[in-house]
Amino acid sequence: MRAPPPSLKARALRLLSTREHSRLELGRKLARHAEEGEDVEALLDWLEKNKWLSQERFSESLVHRRSARYGNSRILAELQSHGIVGDALQDLKAGLAEDEVARCCEVWQRKFHGQVAEDAETRAKQMRFLIQRGFSQKAVRAAMKGIDPDDDFFG
């Protein structure tokens, strides 16, 4: 005999035990399994009230996971797609702006081994790579010059 399927609450707690989820993302995942009469929104409210679900923790977690590989615009777009808006988004944006140039330089260094492009074709390839990662033009220009982020240039 098969075990009965887990309840919505059990599914939510299992999902939250693996990593932080946004309210929007968790709601979508749970809605697939909701049966008639089950209220996903009420469960999400209960999870938030009991501190199992937190938009702030989710935002910090996503920024931490993505900041070593992506630029500000890509991270902010992902946060918005998860329903993070308003003051919380502006605070995260300000925090990300502080070290974007240094992060861009690190990504450039890892990918291109610090080889400053000699010809226009290689330079364009490197710039496209960084811009597709969501880094700003300012950060890309600094990285392309091969500037060390520990120099006074960033101070």
Beta strands, then each sheet from edge to edge (+ up, - down):
end
